[in-house]
C-alpha cells in the first residue's frame, strides 16, 4: 500500500493532499483500489475507486512525487509535488 499526505506546497499555500493506494481484499481476490482528496482554492476534490475515479500514474523519486488521477465528477487533475519547491495543477 501507499499513503501520501501533505499540506506544504510553496506555490499553493492552503492546499492539502492525501492519497491512499492499496490492493483491497474482496471475495478472496486482491483488487486495486484508492481514495484521495485534494483541498485547493477552498474546494474539496474527492477521488475514489468506488465513485468511478481512476488512478492513472504514480512516480516516486527522492525529490518528488508525480500523481495523475481522474475524477468522475471533475476535470482531470494532476499534481506534481516536491519537497515544497514546485507545485502545479492543470
N, C-alpha and C positions, 0 to 999 in steps of 0.2 A: 504494500500500500504506500501511497504518497500523501503527505499532509504538508500544505504550504499555507502560511498566513503572514500578512504584512500590513502595516499601516504607515510605512515610511517610504514615501515617494517624493523625492526632492522637487520634481516639476509639477506634482499634483498633490499639494497638501490637503489633508482631509480625506484622501482616497484610502480605502481599505479593501483587502482581498483575502479570501480564504478558498482553498481548493482541497478536496479530498478525493483520491482515486484509489479504487480497490477492486479486487475480484470478490464479488458478492456470492456467498454460497446460497444456491437455490435449487431445491429438488436434487441434491447430490451433485450438482454441477457448479462450476465457478464461472459466473458471468461478469464481464467487466462493467463497472458502474462508477459514477462520480457525482458529486454535488459540489457546488461552488457558488460564491456570491461576490459581487463587486459593489462597493458603495462609492459612487463617483458623482460629483456635481449634485449632491443632495438627492440622489436617486439610487435605489437598490435594484441591482440587476441579478436575478437568480438564474442558476443553471442546475439542471439535474437530469439524470438518465430517465427517471420516471415521468418527467414533464416534456420529453421529446428533444431535449437539448443534446448536442453532440460534442464530444471531446475529440478534437482533431489532431493536435500536436502537443508534445511536451519535450523540450530540450533543456537539459540542466548542465551547467558548467560551474566552475568556481566563481566566475564573475557575474553570471546572470541566469535567469530562468525565462524561457520563452514558452508561452502557452497560447494555444488557439482553441477557442470554444465558440460554439454557435448556439444561441438560444432560440427556441421555437417562437418566443414572443417578442424578440427584438432583432435588430440587425446583428450581423456577426461582430464579435469583439475580439480584439487581440490585445495582448498586454505584454510588453517587454519590460521585465523587471531586472534591475541590477542594484546592488547594494546602495540604492538611493541616488545613483549618478545619472541614470537615464530612465525615462518612463514615457510611454506614448500610447494613445488609443486610436482606433480607426474603425 
